[in-house]
Amino acid sequence: MNKIRVALAIAALTLTTATASMAQAPLKIGYTSVEYVLSQMPESKQIESQLKDYSTQLKNQLDTKYAEYQTKGEAFQKGAATMPDPVRADKQKELQNLQQSIQEFQQSAETSLQQKQQALLKPALDKLQQTIDAVANENGFTYVLNSDGASPVLLHGPKEGDISDLVLKKMGITPGAASAAKVTTPAAPAASAVPAATTKTKTKTKK
């Protein structure tokens, strides 16, 4: 019970202090579009280019795997009828393993692309955050909200509260000079549909 009372007392003190601070300094709220500012930063084009290159590398690796699967699959189709049972079973197992490897690679490629995007974006986002902090401090904004997203934090605000252009100017960027290109993760590379490796072949029956 004493712990509860202490916690309530601390909460009341915190609320009182916050209210007093707000009373002393007028509350000023600004907002910005992180997507818009990022699209104007020169880093965005570099990130987009690096992501595209990385996606191409992954696709080339996947294409190589799929080409190997196709080659071995065609060879199996041609020679399966004359293969001894143990050899045919081994070839089928090999094709099944290749098929599984392709499917696993496709799944890991998507995750890898997302991680690559996050790693490339982090320096730009850190720079953006530092600039937002500086602009907010210089212009007396108590809070800065992000107006992006399907469910944005900001639902309404006056035009003068939008600090996006101030942030860009702070970074030495002329607002609207760059074509707005949202940094998106390229689609994960995908090979053609991989057929099942359990091909049935006709075998001669002894009379």
N, CA, C and O of each residue as an XYZ file, in Angstrom:
828
protein
N       0.833     -1.206      0.000
C       0.000      0.000      0.000
C       0.867      1.256      0.000
O       0.563      2.231     -0.687
N       1.974      1.222      0.795
C       2.866      2.377      0.837
C       3.495      2.641     -0.520
O       3.665      3.788     -0.932
N       3.845      1.530     -1.222
C       4.450      1.677     -2.552
C       3.476      2.346     -3.515
O       3.867      3.171     -4.340
N       2.204      1.980     -3.398
C       1.181      2.566     -4.271
C       1.044      4.053     -3.991
O       0.924      4.857     -4.915
N       1.063      4.418     -2.717
C       0.943      5.830     -2.358
C       2.136      6.633     -2.861
O       1.983      7.757     -3.338
N       3.332      6.042     -2.747
C       4.533      6.725     -3.224
C       4.469      6.928     -4.734
O       4.809      7.996     -5.244
N       4.029      5.890     -5.440
C       3.921      5.974     -6.897
C       2.924      7.046     -7.301
O       3.173      7.806     -8.236
N       1.788      7.112     -6.598
C       0.778      8.123     -6.890
C       1.313      9.520     -6.604
O       1.016     10.468     -7.331
N       2.094      9.639     -5.552
C       2.660     10.936     -5.194
C       3.644     11.405     -6.254
O       3.670     12.580     -6.621
N       4.465     10.455     -6.750
C       5.437     10.794     -7.789
C       4.724     11.201     -9.064
O       5.107     12.166     -9.726
N       3.666     10.443     -9.408
C       2.899     10.757    -10.607
C       2.267     12.136    -10.501
O       2.261     12.897    -11.468
N       1.737     12.456     -9.328
C       1.108     13.757     -9.118
C       2.140     14.879     -9.217
O       1.868     15.943     -9.774
N       3.337     14.622     -8.661
C       4.400     15.622     -8.713
C       4.837     15.850    -10.156
O       5.040     16.986    -10.586
N       4.979     14.749    -10.895
C       5.387     14.853    -12.296
C       4.370     15.634    -13.110
O       4.735     16.491    -13.915
N       3.082     15.333    -12.896
C       2.018     16.024    -13.603
C       2.002     17.502    -13.249
O       1.821     18.355    -14.118
N       2.192     17.796    -11.982
C       2.202     19.188    -11.536
C       3.364     19.950    -12.159
O       3.213     21.087    -12.607
N       4.548     19.292    -12.179
C       5.740     19.930    -12.746
C       5.560     20.197    -14.232
O       5.895     21.269    -14.736
N       5.014     19.177    -14.935
C       4.793     19.327    -16.374
C       3.801     20.445    -16.656
O       3.996     21.246    -17.571
N       2.734     20.494    -15.861
C       1.719     21.531    -16.042
C       2.309     22.911    -15.784
O       2.013     23.871    -16.496
N       3.150     22.995    -14.752
C       3.773     24.274    -14.427
C       4.695     24.733    -15.547
O       4.733     25.911    -15.901
N       5.447     23.761    -16.106
C       6.365     24.097    -17.199
C       5.601     24.600    -18.411
O       6.008     25.559    -19.067
N       4.475     23.930    -18.702
C       3.667     24.342    -19.836
C       3.055     25.717    -19.610
O       2.860     26.494    -20.545
N       2.756     25.998    -18.344
C       2.161     27.296    -18.032
C       3.187     28.411    -18.199
O       2.855     29.522    -18.614
N       4.458     28.093    -17.865
C       5.506     29.092    -17.973
C       5.861     29.382    -19.431
O       6.063     30.534    -19.816
N       5.934     28.304    -20.247
C       6.301     28.486    -21.646
C       5.133     28.055    -22.531
O       4.605     26.957    -22.354
N       4.723     28.896    -23.476
C       3.600     28.525    -24.345
C       3.928     27.275    -25.156
O       5.036     27.115    -25.667
N       2.946     26.406    -25.259
C       3.119     25.158    -26.000
C       3.091     25.448    -27.501
O       2.142     26.049    -28.006
N       4.133     25.019    -28.206
C       4.215     25.229    -29.643
C       4.476     23.891    -30.325
O       5.508     23.258    -30.103
N       3.539     23.476    -31.147
C       3.637     22.168    -31.790
C       3.856     22.330    -33.292
O       3.137     23.075    -33.958
N       4.843     21.633    -33.807
C       5.116     21.642    -35.245
C       4.960     20.237    -35.802
O       4.814     19.277    -35.045
N       4.989     20.118    -37.098
C       4.893     18.801    -37.718
C       5.692     18.785    -39.012
O       5.985     19.831    -39.591
N       6.041     17.582    -39.457
C       6.789     17.441    -40.698
C       6.449     16.113    -41.358
O       5.969     15.191    -40.698
N       6.693     16.018    -42.636
C       6.546     14.764    -43.368
C       7.934     14.160    -43.532
O       8.740     14.639    -44.329
N       8.201     13.113    -42.776
C       9.512     12.464    -42.851
C       9.763     11.925    -44.257
O      10.875     12.025    -44.776
N       8.730     11.356    -44.870
C       8.881     10.815    -46.223
C       9.257     11.916    -47.219
O      10.120     11.725    -48.076
N       8.595     13.070    -47.091
C       8.866     14.179    -48.006
C      10.301     14.675    -47.839
O      11.016     14.877    -48.821
N      10.711     14.867    -46.595
C      12.065     15.375    -46.351
C      13.113     14.373    -46.835
O      14.104     14.755    -47.459
N      12.892     13.097    -46.548
C      13.834     12.074    -47.001
C      13.951     12.054    -48.523
O      15.042     11.889    -49.068
N      12.819     12.222    -49.203
C      12.827     12.195    -50.665
C      13.615     13.358    -51.256
O      14.113     13.268    -52.379
N      13.729     14.446    -50.506
C      14.459     15.626    -50.972
C      15.949     15.538    -50.658
O      16.749     16.263    -51.250
N      16.325     14.670    -49.746
C      17.730     14.537    -49.348
C      18.500     13.781    -50.433
O      17.997     12.795    -50.972
N      19.706     14.231    -50.756
C      20.503     13.533    -51.783
C      20.781     12.081    -51.421
O      21.006     11.253    -52.304
N      20.769     11.766    -50.126
C      21.004     10.390    -49.697
C      19.961      9.420    -50.248
O      20.243      8.237    -50.440
N      18.751      9.933    -50.502
C      17.670      9.046    -50.942
C      17.988      8.388    -52.284
O      17.711      7.204    -52.481
N      18.570      9.155    -53.203
C      18.922      8.581    -54.512
C      20.028      7.544    -54.368
O      20.022      6.520    -55.052
N      20.976      7.812    -53.478
C      22.060      6.859    -53.249
C      21.505      5.560    -52.650
O      21.894      4.460    -53.040
N      20.589      5.721    -51.696
C      19.988      4.551    -51.052
C      19.205      3.735    -52.071
O      19.302      2.509    -52.111
N      18.420      4.438    -52.902
C      17.617      3.753    -53.920
C      18.513      2.985    -54.891
O      18.199      1.859    -55.275
N      19.631      3.600    -55.284
C      20.551      2.958    -56.214
C      21.215      1.735    -55.587
O      21.345      0.695    -56.232
N      21.635      1.862    -54.329
C      22.289      0.749    -53.641
C      21.320     -0.407    -53.417
O      21.696     -1.574    -53.531
N      20.074     -0.076    -53.099
C      19.069     -1.126    -52.916
C      18.805     -1.866    -54.227
O      18.648     -3.087    -54.244
N      18.761     -1.110    -55.316
C      18.529     -1.721    -56.624
C      19.680     -2.649    -56.995
O      19.460     -3.746    -57.507
N      20.905     -2.208    -56.735
C      22.076     -3.034    -57.032
C      22.064     -4.312    -56.191
O      22.363     -5.399    -56.684
N      21.713     -4.157    -54.922
C      21.683     -5.313    -54.025
C      20.602     -6.299    -54.455
O      20.805     -7.513    -54.419
N      19.455     -5.766    -54.863
C      18.362     -6.614    -55.338
C      18.783     -7.378    -56.597
O      18.431     -8.547    -56.762
N      19.529     -6.723    -57.476
C      20.013     -7.372    -58.699
C      20.975     -8.503    -58.368
O      20.935     -9.561    -58.996
N      21.843     -8.281    -57.380
C      22.774     -9.325    -56.957
C      22.026    -10.561    -56.462
O      22.367    -11.692    -56.808
N      21.012    -10.325    -55.655
C      20.222    -11.435    -55.134
C      19.504    -12.174    -56.260
O      19.432    -13.403    -56.265
N      18.975    -11.408    -57.213
C      18.268    -12.027    -58.335
C      19.210    -12.876    -59.178
O      18.834    -13.957    -59.632
N      20.439    -12.392    -59.391
C      21.412    -13.157    -60.162
C      21.743    -14.482    -59.467
O      21.874    -15.519    -60.116
N      21.875    -14.430    -58.149
C      22.146    -15.653    -57.389
C      20.979    -16.632    -57.516
O      21.173    -17.836    -57.677
N      19.762    -16.087    -57.442
C      18.577    -16.932    -57.556
C      18.470    -17.531    -58.955
O      18.124    -18.702    -59.107
N      18.766    -16.733    -59.969
C      18.711    -17.225    -61.350
C      19.705    -18.369    -61.559
O      19.415    -19.333    -62.268
N      20.876    -18.252    -60.934
C      21.892    -19.304    -61.048
C      21.391    -20.609    -60.424
O      21.570    -21.689    -60.989
N      20.769    -20.493    -59.266
C      20.218    -21.666    -58.599
C      19.117    -22.313    -59.450
O      19.045    -23.535    -59.580
N      18.274    -21.467    -60.018
C      17.157    -21.984    -60.789
C      17.638    -22.628    -62.094
O      17.080    -23.632    -62.536
N      18.675    -22.047    -62.705
C      19.236    -22.623    -63.934
C      19.804    -24.013    -63.652
O      19.640    -24.936    -64.451
N      20.468    -24.149    -62.513
C      21.009    -25.466    -62.130
C      19.875    -26.470    -61.928
O      19.967    -27.628    -62.336
N      18.799    -25.994    -61.285
C      17.648    -26.875    -61.048
C      17.028    -27.323    -62.375
O      16.692    -28.495    -62.545
N      16.882    -26.386    -63.308
C      16.293    -26.721    -64.606
C      17.154    -27.720    -65.371
O      16.644    -28.686    -65.937
N      18.468    -27.479    -65.383
C      19.383    -28.354    -66.119
C      19.332    -29.776    -65.573
O      19.230    -30.743    -66.328
N      19.403    -29.883    -64.259
C      19.387    -31.210    -63.647
C      18.007    -31.861    -63.762
O      17.893    -33.081    -63.872
N      16.969    -31.035    -63.736
C      15.617    -31.565    -63.888
C      15.391    -32.142    -65.278
O      14.785    -33.204    -65.423
N      15.878    -31.445    -66.297
C      15.732    -31.920    -67.677
C      16.533    -33.199    -67.891
O      16.072    -34.121    -68.564
N      17.747    -33.252    -67.310
C      18.574    -34.455    -67.439
C      17.904    -35.644    -66.758
O      17.966    -36.773    -67.245
N      17.268    -35.373    -65.635
C      16.565    -36.445    -64.918
C      15.394    -36.968    -65.742
O      15.171    -38.177    -65.816
N      14.642    -36.052    -66.363
C      13.493    -36.445    -67.173
C      13.926    -37.353    -68.327
O      13.245    -38.328    -68.642
N      15.050    -37.032    -68.950
C      15.510    -37.805    -70.101
C      16.045    -39.176    -69.710
O      15.851    -40.153    -70.434
N      16.717    -39.248    -68.567
C      17.376    -40.510    -68.224
C      16.735    -41.316    -67.124
O      17.225    -42.396    -66.793
N      15.657    -40.830    -66.547
C      15.061    -41.504    -65.398
C      14.613    -42.920    -65.709
O      14.754    -43.812    -64.873
N      14.071    -43.139    -66.910
C      13.516    -44.450    -67.260
C      14.574    -45.541    -67.279
O      14.264    -46.705    -67.027
N      15.806    -45.184    -67.571
C      16.869    -46.190    -67.673
C      17.772    -46.227    -66.435
O      18.714    -47.018    -66.380
N      17.492    -45.379    -65.447
C      18.319    -45.338    -64.243
C      17.971    -46.486    -63.298
O      16.802    -46.845    -63.158
N      18.974    -47.053    -62.657
C      18.688    -48.008    -61.593
C      17.918    -47.300    -60.479
O      18.068    -46.093    -60.285
N      17.112    -48.035    -59.764
C      16.276    -47.425    -58.722
C      17.063    -46.581    -57.718
O      16.634    -45.469    -57.409
N      18.208    -47.063    -57.192
C      18.964    -46.252    -56.215
C      19.443    -44.923    -56.809
O      19.407    -43.887    -56.145
N      19.895    -44.969    -58.077
C      20.373    -43.743    -58.731
C      19.212    -42.776    -58.944
O      19.346    -41.576    -58.705
N      18.067    -43.304    -59.395
C      16.900    -42.450    -59.623
C      16.435    -41.802    -58.319
O      16.052    -40.632    -58.303
N      16.469    -42.566    -57.233
C      16.056    -42.024    -55.928
C      17.004    -40.916    -55.485
O      16.577    -39.903    -54.931
N      18.301    -41.122    -55.735
C      19.288    -40.093    -55.366
C      19.075    -38.817    -56.172
O      19.159    -37.715    -55.630
N      18.797    -38.967    -57.477
C      18.575    -37.801    -58.329
C      17.316    -37.044    -57.897
O      17.301    -35.813    -57.884
N      16.264    -37.785    -57.544
C      15.032    -37.142    -57.077
C      15.283    -36.373    -55.785
O      14.787    -35.262    -55.597
N      16.065    -36.988    -54.900
C      16.391    -36.327    -53.631
C      17.191    -35.049    -53.878
O      16.971    -34.035    -53.216
N      18.116    -35.104    -54.827
C      18.927    -33.932    -55.162
C      18.055    -32.796    -55.690
O      18.246    -31.635    -55.329
N      17.100    -33.141    -56.545
C      16.204    -32.124    -57.088
C      15.315    -31.525    -56.005
O      15.048    -30.323    -56.002
N      14.861    -32.369    -55.090
C      14.040    -31.875    -53.983
C      14.836    -30.913    -53.108
O      14.306    -29.899    -52.655
N      16.113    -31.233    -52.870
C      16.972    -30.352    -52.062
C      17.207    -29.016    -52.766
O      17.223    -27.961    -52.131
N      17.390    -29.078    -54.096
C      17.579    -27.839    -54.858
C      16.322    -26.979    -54.817
O      16.390    -25.757    -54.677
N      15.173    -27.642    -54.942
C      13.905    -26.923    -54.884
C      13.731    -26.236    -53.537
O      13.320    -25.077    -53.472
N      14.044    -26.952    -52.468
C      13.934    -26.380    -51.123
C      14.910    -25.220    -50.943
O      14.587    -24.212    -50.315
N      16.120    -25.380    -51.510
C      17.133    -24.325    -51.412
C      16.661    -23.048    -52.098
O      16.881    -21.947    -51.592
N      16.012    -23.198    -53.251
C      15.491    -22.035    -53.988
C      14.412    -21.336    -53.182
O      14.406    -20.109    -53.082
N      13.500    -22.106    -52.607
C      12.410    -21.524    -51.825
C      12.938    -20.798    -50.588
O      12.465    -19.713    -50.248
N      13.920    -21.402    -49.920
C      14.513    -20.778    -48.729
C      15.263    -19.507    -49.104
O      15.239    -18.525    -48.361
N      15.933    -19.524    -50.261
C      16.670    -18.343    -50.706
C      15.715    -17.188    -50.994
O      16.005    -16.041    -50.654
N      14.578    -17.489    -51.620
C      13.592    -16.442    -51.902
C      13.102    -15.795    -50.606
O      12.953    -14.576    -50.532
N      12.854    -16.617    -49.591
C      12.374    -16.091    -48.308
C      13.442    -15.242    -47.630
O      13.151    -14.160    -47.122
N      14.676    -15.734    -47.623
C      15.753    -14.990    -46.971
C      16.094    -13.713    -47.729
O      16.538    -12.735    -47.128
N      15.887    -13.715    -49.067
C      16.189    -12.530    -49.873
C      15.293    -11.363    -49.476
O      15.748    -10.220    -49.414
N      14.026    -11.648    -49.209
C      13.095    -10.592    -48.812
C      13.516     -9.969    -47.481
O      13.526     -8.748    -47.321
N      13.865    -10.844    -46.527
C      14.321    -10.347    -45.223
C      15.617     -9.563    -45.365
O      15.799     -8.518    -44.741
N      16.508    -10.081    -46.191
C      17.804     -9.433    -46.395
C      17.650     -8.048    -47.005
O      18.376     -7.124    -46.640
N      16.706     -7.899    -47.935
C      16.462     -6.593    -48.552
C      15.952     -5.587    -47.532
O      16.372     -4.430    -47.525
N      15.046     -6.032    -46.673
C      14.503     -5.142    -45.649
C      15.595     -4.700    -44.674
O      15.649     -3.536    -44.279
N      16.466     -5.641    -44.290
C      17.561     -5.307    -43.379
C      18.547     -4.351    -44.047
O      19.080     -3.445    -43.406
N      18.781     -4.565    -45.341
C      19.682     -3.687    -46.083
C      19.118     -2.272    -46.131
O      19.853     -1.298    -45.965
N      17.803     -2.162    -46.362
C      17.169     -0.851    -46.410
C      17.294     -0.133    -45.067
O      17.612      1.055    -45.020
N      17.044     -0.856    -43.986
C      17.139     -0.259    -42.655
C      18.550      0.228    -42.373
O      18.743      1.308    -41.814
N      19.547     -0.582    -42.765
C      20.943     -0.201    -42.533
C      21.321      1.039    -43.344
O      22.034      1.913    -42.851
N      20.842      1.113    -44.594
C      21.157      2.262    -45.442
C      20.431      3.525    -44.983
O      20.960      4.631    -45.095
N      19.212      3.349    -44.463
C      18.412      4.501    -44.041
C      18.870      5.093    -42.710
O      18.665      6.280    -42.457
N      19.484      4.277    -41.865
C      19.798      4.741    -40.506
C      20.618      6.035    -40.469
O      20.245      6.948    -39.732
N      21.717      6.160    -41.228
C      22.467      7.426    -41.183
C      21.620      8.625    -41.605
O      21.712      9.697    -41.005
N      20.786      8.442    -42.647
C      19.933      9.535    -43.123
C      18.883      9.898    -42.080
O      18.593     11.076    -41.874
N      18.316      8.895    -41.424
C      17.309      9.152    -40.390
C      17.931      9.810    -39.167
O      17.318     10.676    -38.542
N      19.150      9.400    -38.827
C      19.856     10.028    -37.700
C      20.128     11.502    -38.005
O      19.953     12.368    -37.148
N      20.556     11.768    -39.229
C      20.818     13.157    -39.657
C      19.528     13.969    -39.619
O      19.520     15.121    -39.183
N      18.440     13.360    -40.078
C      17.148     14.038    -40.076
C      16.693     14.349    -38.657
O      16.195     15.442    -38.385
N      16.863     13.391    -37.757
C      16.453     13.606    -36.371
C      17.244     14.747    -35.732
O      16.678     15.597    -35.045
N      18.536     14.757    -35.960
C      19.380     15.825    -35.409
C      18.965     17.194    -35.950
O      18.952     18.183    -35.217
N      18.627     17.239    -37.232
C      18.214     18.503    -37.842
C      16.860     18.947    -37.293
O      16.655     20.131    -37.025
N      15.944     18.005    -37.128
C      14.634     18.333    -36.551
C      14.804     18.885    -35.146
O      14.149     19.859    -34.774
N      15.686     18.263    -34.359
C      15.952     18.746    -32.996
C      16.475     20.184    -33.028
O      16.054     21.031    -32.239
N      17.400     20.441    -33.956
C      17.996     21.778    -34.048
C      16.956     22.807    -34.454
O      16.882     23.882    -33.860
N      16.142     22.484    -35.471
C      15.109     23.405    -35.944
C      14.076     23.665    -34.843
O      13.640     24.798    -34.642
N      13.694     22.603    -34.139
C      12.714     22.750    -33.058
C      13.240     23.673    -31.964
O      12.515     24.535    -31.467
N      14.494     23.489    -31.598
C      15.092     24.322    -30.548
C      15.224     25.781    -30.997
O      14.960     26.703    -30.225
N      15.632     25.974    -32.240
C      15.832     27.327    -32.743
C      14.520     28.093    -32.897
O      14.489     29.316    -32.761
N      13.440     27.371    -33.182
C      12.160     28.028    -33.449
C      11.135     27.856    -32.322
O       9.968     28.216    -32.474
N      11.578     27.311    -31.209
C      10.721     27.235    -30.027
C       9.598     26.220    -30.094
O       8.575     26.392    -29.431
N       9.765     25.157    -30.884
C       8.732     24.121    -30.944
C       8.896     23.164    -29.775
O       9.980     22.625    -29.550
N       7.823     22.956    -29.037
C       7.864     22.030    -27.908
C       7.816     20.591    -28.400
O       8.547     19.732    -27.905
N       6.958     20.336    -29.369
C       6.825     18.996    -29.948
C       6.828     19.103    -31.475
O       6.386     20.099    -32.047
N       7.338     18.052    -32.113
C       7.266     17.944    -33.571
C       6.685     16.576    -33.902
O       7.218     15.551    -33.478
N       5.584     16.562    -34.666
C       4.909     15.315    -35.010
C       5.195     14.917    -36.451
O       5.563     15.752    -37.277
N       5.024     13.645    -36.739
C       5.192     13.140    -38.103
C       3.818     13.020    -38.756
O       2.933     12.361    -38.211
N       3.632     13.642    -39.902
C       2.317     13.653    -40.560
C       2.154     12.547    -41.591
O       1.160     12.524    -42.316
N       3.131     11.611    -41.669
C       3.069     10.542    -42.663
C       2.217      9.364    -42.203
O       1.772      9.297    -41.057
N       2.008      8.445    -43.133
C       1.400      7.166    -42.796
C      -0.089      7.115    -43.036
O      -0.760      8.139    -43.167
N      -0.594      5.878    -43.092
C      -2.030      5.675    -43.276
C      -2.803      6.184    -42.064
O      -3.929      6.665    -42.194
N      -2.189      6.075    -40.882
C      -2.785      6.604    -39.655
C      -1.795      7.586    -39.038
O      -1.147      7.261    -38.042
N      -1.667      8.779    -39.611
C      -0.666      9.743    -39.144
C      -0.931     10.198    -37.718
O      -2.068     10.220    -37.244
N       0.165     10.560    -37.048
C       0.037     11.099    -35.693
C      -0.724     12.409    -35.747
O      -1.515     12.711    -34.853
N      -0.488     13.192    -36.799
C      -1.132     14.498    -36.945
C      -2.366     14.385    -37.842
O      -2.279     13.889    -38.966
N      -3.493     14.839    -37.349
C      -4.726     14.822    -38.126
C      -5.060     16.197    -38.691
O      -5.756     16.305    -39.701
N      -4.573     17.229    -38.053
C      -4.826     18.588    -38.536
C      -3.796     19.533    -37.946
O      -3.360     19.364    -36.807
N      -3.422     20.508    -38.713
C      -2.472     21.487    -38.207
C      -2.368     22.668    -39.146
O      -2.587     22.519    -40.348
N      -2.039     23.835    -38.625
C      -1.902     25.022    -39.470
C      -0.645     24.927    -40.326
O       0.327     24.272    -39.948
N      -0.672     25.584    -41.478
C       0.464     25.545    -42.397
C       1.749     26.027    -41.736
O       2.831     25.505    -42.004
N       1.618     27.025    -40.875
C       2.825     27.571    -40.232
C       3.469     26.578    -39.266
O       4.605     26.769    -38.833
N       2.736     25.521    -38.936
C       3.303     24.505    -38.053
C       4.157     23.492    -38.791
O       4.864     22.706    -38.161
N       4.104     23.496    -40.121
C       4.875     22.550    -40.925
C       6.324     23.019    -41.023
O       6.609     24.041    -41.647
N       7.225     22.279    -40.411
C       8.632     22.685    -40.397
C       9.471     21.936    -41.438
O      10.699     22.017    -41.415
N       8.820     21.213    -42.344
C       9.550     20.401    -43.331
C      10.567     21.228    -44.114
O      11.723     20.828    -44.253
N      10.130     22.389    -44.628
C      11.038     23.226    -45.417
C      12.145     23.822    -44.557
O      13.266     24.014    -45.029
N      11.836     24.113    -43.307
C      12.868     24.622    -42.394
C      13.952     23.568    -42.170
O      15.140     23.885    -42.109
N      13.523     22.311    -42.049
C      14.465     21.211    -41.851
C      15.351     21.065    -43.078
O      16.563     20.889    -42.956
N      14.741     21.140    -44.271
C      15.517     21.016    -45.505
C      16.528     22.149    -45.639
O      17.688     21.918    -45.981
N      16.085     23.366    -45.369
C      16.986     24.522    -45.468
C      18.131     24.408    -44.471
O      19.258     24.814    -44.753
N      17.832     23.854    -43.310
C      18.854     23.667    -42.280
C      19.945     22.723    -42.775
O      21.109     22.847    -42.393
N      19.553     21.773    -43.635
C      20.519     20.818    -44.206
C      21.125     21.332    -45.511
O      21.898     20.629    -46.162
N      20.767     22.571    -45.892
C      21.307     23.147    -47.112
C      20.628     22.654    -48.372
O      21.218     22.689    -49.452
N      19.387     22.193    -48.244
C      18.644     21.665    -49.383
C      17.516     22.618    -49.749
O      16.771     23.063    -48.875
N      17.385     22.934    -51.027
C      16.295     23.799    -51.473
C      15.015     22.979    -51.566
O      14.960     22.017    -52.332
N      13.989     23.333    -50.807
C      12.739     22.559    -50.824
C      12.149     22.440    -52.219
O      12.036     23.434    -52.937
N      11.771     21.225    -52.606
C      11.136     20.989    -53.889
C      12.083     20.911    -55.063
O      11.648     20.674    -56.189
N      13.397     21.107    -54.822
C      14.350     21.093    -55.927
C      14.543     19.689    -56.472
O      14.743     19.500    -57.672
N      14.481     18.705    -55.585
C      14.660     17.311    -56.007
C      13.312     16.692    -56.293
O      12.310     17.036    -55.667
N      13.293     15.775    -57.245
C      12.045     15.070    -57.534
C      11.745     14.135    -56.383
O      12.602     13.355    -55.968
N      10.539     14.210    -55.872
C      10.165     13.400    -54.717
C      10.137     11.936    -55.103
O       9.285     11.502    -55.878
N      11.065     11.184    -54.561
C      11.121      9.746    -54.830
C      11.205      9.011    -53.508
O      12.242      9.018    -52.845
N      10.115      8.383    -53.135
C      10.059      7.662    -51.868
C      10.982      6.454    -51.914
O      10.962      5.681    -52.872
N      11.790      6.298    -50.871
C      12.687      5.155    -50.805
C      11.886      3.925    -50.430
O      11.328      3.846    -49.336
N      11.830      2.964    -51.340
C      11.078      1.748    -51.083
C      11.971      0.535    -51.263
O      12.959      0.575    -51.996
N      11.609     -0.542    -50.586
C      12.371     -1.775    -50.733
C      11.983     -2.452    -52.030
O      10.800     -2.720    -52.240
N      12.943     -2.744    -52.922
C      12.602     -3.447    -54.162
C      11.958     -4.794    -53.841
O      12.197     -5.382    -52.786
N      11.148     -5.259    -54.765
C      10.518     -6.560    -54.557
C      11.585     -7.639    -54.485
O      12.579     -7.602    -55.211
N      11.363     -8.597    -53.601
C      12.320     -9.685    -53.469
C      12.402    -10.444    -54.785
O      11.380    -10.672    -55.432
N      13.618    -10.842    -55.192
C      13.763    -11.554    -56.460
C      12.982    -12.850    -56.448
O      12.934    -13.548    -55.435
N      12.372    -13.169    -57.571
C      11.592    -14.401    -57.655
C      11.904    -15.114    -58.951
O      11.952    -14.507    -60.021
N      12.114    -16.398    -58.837
C      12.339    -17.207    -60.030
C      11.001    -17.679    -60.553
O       9.970    -17.486    -59.910
N      11.020    -18.298    -61.723
C       9.786    -18.858    -62.251
C       9.298    -19.937    -61.300
O      10.054    -20.433    -60.465
N       8.052    -20.290    -61.431
C       7.502    -21.299    -60.539
C       8.356    -22.556    -60.597
O       8.640    -23.079    -61.674
N       8.762    -23.036    -59.426
C       9.610    -24.211    -59.367
C       8.745    -25.453    -59.326
O       8.012    -25.646    -58.356
N       8.799    -26.308    -60.342
C       7.972    -27.503    -60.333
C       8.413    -28.486    -59.275
O       9.571    -28.486    -58.859
N       7.511    -29.304    -58.850
C       7.835    -30.299    -57.838
C       8.861    -31.273    -58.390
O       8.878    -31.576    -59.583
N       9.721    -31.761    -57.491
C      10.802    -32.632    -57.931
C      10.441    -34.109    -57.803
O      11.318    -34.972    -57.829
N       9.153    -34.395    -57.664
C       8.731    -35.785    -57.513
C       8.172    -36.292    -58.822
O       7.041    -36.775    -58.870
N       8.962    -36.188    -59.900
C       8.521    -36.587    -61.230
C       8.346    -38.095    -61.309
O       9.240    -38.860    -60.947
N       7.197    -38.501    -61.783
C       6.951    -39.929    -61.947
C       7.380    -40.363    -63.333
O       7.137    -39.657    -64.312
N       8.010    -41.508    -63.421
C       8.441    -42.026    -64.709
C       7.867    -43.417    -64.909
O       7.613    -44.154    -63.956
N       7.671    -43.750    -66.170
C       7.132    -45.063    -66.483
C       8.259    -46.091    -66.421
O       9.331    -45.864    -66.981
N       8.038    -47.177    -65.772
C       9.029    -48.242    -65.671
C       8.481    -49.491    -66.331
O       7.283    -49.770    -66.287
N       9.376    -50.223    -66.935
C       8.940    -51.446    -67.584
C       8.633    -52.518    -66.559
O       9.379    -52.695    -65.596
N       7.579    -53.206    -66.754
C       7.209    -54.285    -65.838
C       7.579    -55.598    -66.456
O       7.392    -55.819    -67.652
N       8.108    -56.470    -65.630
C       8.515    -57.783    -66.126
C       7.302    -58.654    -66.325
O       6.407    -58.698    -65.481
N       7.277    -59.330    -67.419
C       6.175    -60.237    -67.709
C       6.431    -61.583    -67.050
O       5.615    -62.496    -67.173
